[in-house]
Amino acid sequence: YAMFNLSTLKGAKMKKALIIIALILGIVVAGVWYVINDAGGIIKTQIEQQGSNYLETKVSVFNVELALGEGRLTISDLDVENPDGFSDEDAFSIDNITLDLGSITSEPYTVQNVSINAPEMLYELDASGQGNLIVLKDNIQKNLPTSTSEPSTTSDTPSPLVIVENVTVSDLKLKLDFENVDLGDLNPEQKTYEITLPTFNAGSIGKPNGIPADQVGLAIADAMLDNVITEAKKEAKDKLKDQAKEKLLEKASDKLKGLFN
């Protein structure tokens, strides 16, 4: 009888221990599932915090969706406000950014392609001739760590290293705005223009050794701004040159009329 009670007691204790272990495992699994399930929300928060810190202006994101089974990350409706000293319009907004994930078995982790779809960007000059996009680019350069060994600005934990094989920007609508600039004798009637740039490749990011994951987005923005600023300056120069030619032709025509009438 005593042996029966002892074995019964041991069995009860064992059963209780197993239940506790099962509960602990359940809590751990639930925690991991929560992190995976809310990965989009975590990434969204990081984009907004890191982006705002580095660009020194507000960055907001509507939604981030991580599809692990498809190896894809989608960022929807990303908006970057103009820096101080410029208009209340957004400096740029992007409908959709898609990241096709590649090798994630070891560092540096690989993103095969980043597709930036239908961005709208404003290239605006203030009264001194300073461009808003140039200010944003300068802010990135000023705030990004100079080496991959420097810690993240928001965490003491080293960020994993990442390589982006390719960045593609398609259907970019660019607005040029010279309303605030004194253009002297030229004084064109039209001071705002809208153009759509052809699809372009902004190159790779982080080769050959990778860069910290929390710097990838800013490196992509920096590469995109490089291309857009170059194109914006070229377009602005061409537009103003065309208007200058028109004014010269008008003046020449008026002079000829005066001579022959």
C-alpha positions as CSV (number, residue, x, y, z in Angstrom):
1,Y,0.0,0.0,0.0
2,A,2.9,2.3,0.9
3,M,4.6,1.4,-2.3
4,F,1.4,2.1,-4.2
5,N,1.0,5.5,-2.6
6,L,4.7,6.4,-3.3
7,S,4.4,5.4,-7.0
8,T,1.1,7.3,-7.2
9,L,2.8,10.4,-5.7
10,K,5.8,10.1,-8.0
11,G,3.4,9.8,-11.0
12,A,1.4,12.8,-9.9
13,K,4.6,14.9,-9.4
14,M,5.9,13.8,-12.9
15,K,2.6,14.6,-14.5
16,K,2.6,18.0,-12.8
17,A,6.2,18.7,-14.0
18,L,5.3,17.7,-17.6
19,I,2.3,20.0,-17.5
20,I,4.6,22.9,-16.3
21,I,7.1,22.1,-19.1
22,A,4.4,22.0,-21.7
23,L,3.0,25.4,-20.4
24,I,6.5,26.9,-20.6
25,L,7.1,25.6,-24.1
26,G,3.7,26.9,-25.1
27,I,4.5,30.4,-23.8
28,V,7.9,30.3,-25.7
29,V,6.2,29.1,-28.9
30,A,3.5,31.7,-28.6
31,G,6.2,34.4,-28.1
32,V,8.1,33.3,-31.2
33,W,4.8,33.1,-33.2
34,Y,3.9,36.6,-32.0
35,V,7.2,38.0,-33.2
36,I,6.9,36.3,-36.6
37,N,3.3,37.2,-36.9
38,D,4.0,40.9,-36.0
39,A,7.2,41.1,-38.0
40,G,5.6,43.6,-40.4
41,G,4.7,45.9,-37.5
42,I,8.2,45.6,-36.0
43,I,9.8,46.4,-39.4
44,K,7.4,49.3,-39.9
45,T,8.4,50.8,-36.6
46,Q,12.1,50.5,-37.4
47,I,11.7,52.1,-40.8
48,E,9.9,55.1,-39.3
49,Q,12.3,55.5,-36.4
50,Q,15.6,54.9,-38.2
51,G,14.4,56.9,-41.3
52,S,13.3,59.9,-39.2
53,N,16.6,59.8,-37.3
54,Y,18.9,59.6,-40.3
55,L,16.9,61.9,-42.7
56,E,16.1,64.4,-39.9
57,T,12.5,64.7,-41.0
58,K,9.4,62.6,-40.5
59,V,9.2,59.2,-42.2
60,S,5.9,57.3,-42.1
61,V,4.8,53.9,-43.5
62,F,1.3,52.7,-43.9
63,N,2.0,48.9,-43.9
64,V,4.7,46.3,-44.0
65,E,3.9,42.7,-45.0
66,L,6.4,39.8,-44.6
67,A,5.6,36.7,-46.6
68,L,8.2,34.2,-45.4
69,G,6.9,31.4,-47.6
70,E,7.3,33.5,-50.7
71,G,10.5,35.1,-49.5
72,R,9.1,38.5,-50.0
73,L,8.8,41.7,-48.0
74,T,6.4,44.5,-49.2
75,I,6.4,48.1,-47.9
76,S,3.3,50.1,-48.8
77,D,2.9,53.9,-48.9
78,L,6.2,55.3,-47.6
79,D,6.2,59.0,-47.2
80,V,9.1,61.3,-46.4
81,E,8.4,64.9,-45.4
82,N,10.3,67.9,-46.7
83,P,13.2,69.0,-44.5
84,D,12.9,72.3,-42.6
85,G,13.0,75.4,-44.7
86,F,11.0,74.0,-47.6
87,S,7.3,73.6,-48.5
88,D,4.7,71.5,-46.7
89,E,4.7,69.0,-49.6
90,D,6.4,65.6,-49.1
91,A,9.9,65.3,-50.5
92,F,9.0,61.9,-51.8
93,S,6.4,59.2,-51.4
94,I,6.5,55.6,-52.7
95,D,3.4,53.5,-53.4
96,N,5.1,50.1,-53.1
97,I,8.6,48.7,-52.3
98,T,9.1,45.0,-52.8
99,L,12.2,43.0,-51.5
100,D,12.8,39.6,-53.0
101,L,14.8,37.7,-50.3
102,G,17.7,35.5,-51.4
103,S,20.1,33.5,-49.2
104,I,19.3,33.8,-45.5
105,T,21.3,30.9,-44.3
106,S,24.4,32.8,-43.3
107,E,25.9,36.3,-43.2
108,P,26.0,38.4,-45.2
109,Y,22.3,37.7,-46.0
110,T,21.2,38.4,-49.5
111,V,18.3,40.4,-50.9
112,Q,18.1,39.6,-54.6
113,N,16.2,42.6,-55.8
114,V,14.5,45.7,-54.4
115,S,11.8,47.1,-56.7
116,I,10.7,50.6,-56.0
117,N,7.4,51.2,-57.8
118,A,5.8,54.5,-58.8
119,P,7.6,56.9,-56.5
120,E,6.7,60.6,-56.6
121,M,9.6,63.0,-55.8
122,L,9.8,66.8,-55.5
123,Y,13.0,68.6,-56.4
124,E,12.4,72.0,-54.9
125,L,14.9,75.0,-54.5
126,D,14.7,77.5,-51.7
127,A,15.5,81.2,-52.2
128,S,19.2,80.5,-51.8
129,G,19.1,77.8,-54.5
130,Q,19.5,74.9,-52.1
131,G,17.7,71.7,-53.1
132,N,15.5,69.8,-50.7
133,L,16.7,66.4,-52.0
134,I,20.3,67.5,-51.6
135,V,19.6,68.4,-47.9
136,L,18.1,64.9,-47.4
137,K,21.2,63.3,-49.0
138,D,23.5,65.4,-46.9
139,N,21.6,64.3,-43.8
140,I,22.0,60.6,-44.7
141,Q,25.8,61.1,-45.3
142,K,26.1,63.0,-42.0
143,N,24.2,60.4,-39.9
144,L,25.2,57.1,-41.4
145,P,28.1,55.4,-39.6
146,T,31.4,55.6,-41.5
147,S,32.1,51.9,-41.0
148,T,30.1,48.7,-40.6
149,S,31.8,48.1,-37.3
150,E,30.0,51.0,-35.6
151,P,27.0,50.0,-33.5
152,S,23.4,50.9,-34.5
153,T,22.1,54.2,-33.1
154,T,19.2,52.4,-31.5
155,S,20.6,49.2,-30.2
156,D,23.8,47.8,-28.7
157,T,23.2,44.5,-30.5
158,P,25.2,44.2,-33.7
159,S,22.9,44.3,-36.7
160,P,23.2,41.4,-39.2
161,L,25.1,42.1,-42.4
162,V,23.1,42.3,-45.7
163,I,23.9,42.6,-49.4
164,V,21.4,43.9,-51.9
165,E,22.1,42.6,-55.4
166,N,20.0,45.0,-57.4
167,V,17.8,48.1,-56.9
168,T,15.3,49.0,-59.6
169,V,13.2,52.2,-59.7
170,S,10.3,52.4,-62.1
171,D,7.8,55.0,-63.2
172,L,9.3,57.8,-61.0
173,K,7.3,61.0,-61.3
174,L,9.5,64.0,-60.7
175,K,8.3,67.5,-60.0
176,L,10.7,70.4,-60.4
177,D,9.9,73.6,-58.5
178,F,11.8,76.9,-58.9
179,E,9.1,79.2,-57.6
180,N,11.3,80.5,-54.7
181,V,14.4,81.2,-56.8
182,D,15.2,84.5,-58.3
183,L,16.3,83.7,-61.9
184,G,17.2,87.3,-62.8
185,D,16.6,88.5,-66.3
186,L,15.4,85.0,-67.4
187,N,12.3,85.1,-65.2
188,P,10.5,82.2,-66.9
189,E,6.8,82.1,-67.0
190,Q,6.7,78.5,-66.0
191,K,8.6,77.6,-62.8
192,T,7.2,74.1,-62.1
193,Y,7.5,71.0,-64.3
194,E,6.5,67.4,-64.0
195,I,8.2,64.6,-65.8
196,T,8.3,60.8,-65.6
197,L,11.8,59.2,-65.6
198,P,12.5,56.0,-67.4
199,T,13.1,52.9,-65.3
200,F,16.6,52.9,-63.9
201,N,18.9,50.7,-61.9
202,A,20.4,52.2,-58.7
203,G,23.0,49.4,-58.5
204,S,23.9,47.0,-55.7
205,I,24.2,47.8,-52.0
206,G,26.7,46.5,-49.5
207,K,29.1,44.4,-51.7
208,P,31.3,42.6,-51.1
209,N,31.0,42.1,-47.3
210,G,27.6,43.4,-46.5
211,I,26.4,46.4,-44.4
212,P,24.3,46.3,-41.2
213,A,20.6,45.6,-41.9
214,D,19.5,48.8,-40.2
215,Q,21.5,50.9,-42.7
216,V,20.3,49.2,-45.9
217,G,17.2,51.3,-46.3
218,L,19.2,54.5,-46.0
219,A,21.8,53.2,-48.4
220,I,19.1,52.5,-50.9
221,A,17.6,56.0,-50.4
222,D,21.1,57.5,-50.9
223,A,21.6,55.6,-54.2
224,M,18.2,56.6,-55.4
225,L,18.7,60.3,-54.5
226,D,22.0,60.2,-56.4
227,N,20.3,59.2,-59.6
228,V,17.3,61.5,-59.2
229,I,19.3,64.6,-58.2
230,T,21.6,64.1,-61.3
231,E,18.5,63.7,-63.5
232,A,16.7,66.7,-61.9
233,K,19.6,69.0,-62.4
234,K,19.9,68.0,-66.0
235,E,16.2,68.4,-66.6
236,A,16.1,71.8,-64.9
237,K,19.1,73.0,-66.9
238,D,17.4,71.9,-70.2
239,K,14.0,73.4,-69.3
240,L,15.5,76.8,-68.3
241,K,17.8,76.7,-71.4
242,D,14.8,76.1,-73.6
243,Q,12.9,79.1,-72.0
244,A,16.0,81.2,-72.4
245,K,16.1,80.4,-76.1
246,E,12.4,81.2,-76.5
247,K,13.0,84.6,-74.8
248,L,16.0,85.3,-77.0
249,L,14.0,84.3,-80.1
250,E,11.1,86.6,-79.0
251,K,13.5,89.5,-78.5
252,A,15.2,88.8,-81.9
253,S,11.8,88.6,-83.6
254,D,10.6,91.9,-82.0
255,K,13.9,93.5,-83.1
256,L,13.5,92.2,-86.7
257,K,9.9,93.5,-86.8
258,G,11.1,96.9,-85.6
259,L,13.7,97.0,-88.4
260,F,11.5,95.9,-91.3
261,N,8.2,97.6,-90.4
